């Protein structure tokens, strides 16, 4: 009995799909209203894009920006020459 219900559901889905696509493809669409206007695509961009997307320089010359300090880290050759230089920065202290 389940096979009959499954077949019926499959055929109903196929019929619904045919009705949907038949109405989508065969029915003539309604015309546009008389007051509808198209969008002008030939005008282009009339704004100053460089001013829009450019990064402005800080007025104080960049003095207020936070700076990152580079922390020197010993190389592998320094570790072989002097083992205390290979301590991690947290273990080395201030």
N, C-alpha and C positions, 0 to 999 in steps of 0.2 A: 504494500500500500504506500510505503514511503517513496518508492520509485515513481509511482503515478503522481504524487504531489510534487516531487522534484521536477519531473518532466513538465507538469503544468506550469510551475513557477518559471522554468527556463523559457517555455514558449511565450508566456505572458511578458517576460522581460524583453524577448526578441520583438514581439508585437509593439510594445511600448517604444522601443528604440526605433523601429521602422516608422511609427507615427511621428515621433519627435523629429527625426531627420527628414522625413517627407515634408513636414510643415516648414522646417528651416530652409530646405533647398528649393522647394517648388512654389511656395507662396510668394507672391510679389510684395516687396517691402513698400511701406507707405512713403510718399514723397516728403521732402523736407518742407517745413512751413515757409511761407513767403518772406517772413521777417528774419529768417536765419541768415547769418553772414559767416563767411569763411575767415579763418585766421590768416593774417598776412605773415608769410614766412620769409619774404624777401627783404624785410627791413634790417635784419641782422642785429648785432649788439651795438647799442649806441652809448654804452657806459665806458668809463675808463677802467679797463680790466687790470691794468698794472697797479693802479691805486687800490683796487679792490682786493687783489691777492698778494701784493707786496708786503713784506714785513717792515714795519716802521722801526727806525733806529731809536733807542731810548734818548730822551732829551738830555740826560745827565752824562752821556757818553758811556753808559754801561757800568757806572760805578756802583749802582744799587743792586746789580745782579749778583747772586751768590756764586762764588767761585769754588771750584773743586781743587783740593790739594792732592797732588800725587804722592803716594806713600812709597818710598823705595823698598824693594823686596830683593833679598839676596839671590843671586843666581846659583846654579848648581855648583859651579867652580868655587864660589865663596863658601858654600856649605862644607865642601871637602877640605878647604884650607882652614877654616875657623868654625867649629861646630856651634859656639854660642850665637853666631849670626843667623842661624837657621831656626831660631825660636819663633813661634807664631807671634804676631803683634799683640794679642791679648795677654800672652804669657810674659812678654818682654817688659810690660809696664810702661810708664810715661818716660 
